[in-house]
């Protein structure tokens, strides 16, 4: 369903999604990379635990929340991928511990 | 029956409530549950709508210093709230998220703590019909009750009477309950005329005419203009409050603090600012920054939490901060009901105030809330 644009020539970078290493184009957002290469599910909802995927891809819907490099609840559509980045699915509400 | 805007006929009811926010809806629900046929006239999206911007506390421990009647009335409502929430849930299926885990007011300096202690002691001394009990918590006691507090929190006051609810679900539950009891909620119905007519009142709103034997003004800041037309005086002013809401977090604060609480859905709400800004309901970076700074000093782990939205709303404030409850001396079937604590007092308004309106007489206990208290004689 998702295809890179024909003029995309960005080199690949290595990211780790839920512990699995994948190679993705360096010009993608995390949300786009997860859609294209990692099954599309970014989070489960805080109340019912339903799986969700990126929806608006422009910072509005908050459906693409993920844990990126240890920070939970980040909007994956607003974060460009980077070599070595660790990406985890956001499971329900964010945890903040005293 | 669908409501036709083009109708030229007049709709009649036992009572008209002007204002469909938390105050008007609570009174209207109270009237409907006593069997009165009610019509609620609500202005629409252009209204200031404090009920859609408020903080959601059901709060006792900071109210009524020097005004024991207000302390008692607030406490009555807080004591009635659990039953009220259960009743709304069984009538409508809507859960208002009411919890009463008690509440704290956290102090960041010894000086704040001393002022707080004096205030709580005054409330205890002045309490009448229901004894007021409180505890002052030192740092260690506060830390064991609210583990998320940081090193700058020196202590807190605590009472078991405080709690919170989701004000938007409360409003939705009240509207549903009114409708289910045969009442009518009419949106986009700004009142342009209200006047005594025969043995009752005539109201024009949203291009339509209404008549009823009883009238309750409960339209917040709008009361000021409408009240004189039926012999009442309601000198309310807007006082702006600003609020920050964060992303949803796993449970962190089991007990609400007056300025920082966690909702049942997980967001942290940070509030409590007071400004006289006329009818300007915009936020300002300066106040939001101060709110965030104080919240982080209380709970340092909020430092890395994202705010998702800020907003401001206008409190409906009387000159002394107390509600105004009054029956028109000229037209005794007209009443006014206004306050700045629409969530806290919702139970009292539905379960008690509406009964007084239905019976046609405000009791002695509410005399203290008459606007006559603002009539100061000019000095000679």
HADDOCK unambig.tbl for C-alpha pairs under 7 A between the chains (distance, minus, plus):
assign (segid A and resid 93 and name CA) (segid B and resid 248 and name CA) 5.58 0.50 0.50
assign (segid A and resid 93 and name CA) (segid B and resid 249 and name CA) 4.88 0.50 0.50
assign (segid A and resid 93 and name CA) (segid B and resid 250 and name CA) 5.25 0.50 0.50
assign (segid A and resid 94 and name CA) (segid B and resid 248 and name CA) 6.37 0.50 0.50
assign (segid A and resid 94 and name CA) (segid B and resid 249 and name CA) 4.54 0.50 0.50
assign (segid A and resid 94 and name CA) (segid B and resid 250 and name CA) 5.78 0.50 0.50
assign (segid A and resid 95 and name CA) (segid B and resid 249 and name CA) 5.74 0.50 0.50
assign (segid A and resid 95 and name CA) (segid B and resid 250 and name CA) 5.27 0.50 0.50
assign (segid A and resid 96 and name CA) (segid B and resid 249 and name CA) 6.90 0.50 0.50
assign (segid A and resid 96 and name CA) (segid B and resid 301 and name CA) 6.94 0.50 0.50
assign (segid A and resid 98 and name CA) (segid B and resid 147 and name CA) 6.99 0.50 0.50
assign (segid A and resid 98 and name CA) (segid B and resid 148 and name CA) 5.32 0.50 0.50
assign (segid A and resid 98 and name CA) (segid B and resid 301 and name CA) 6.49 0.50 0.50
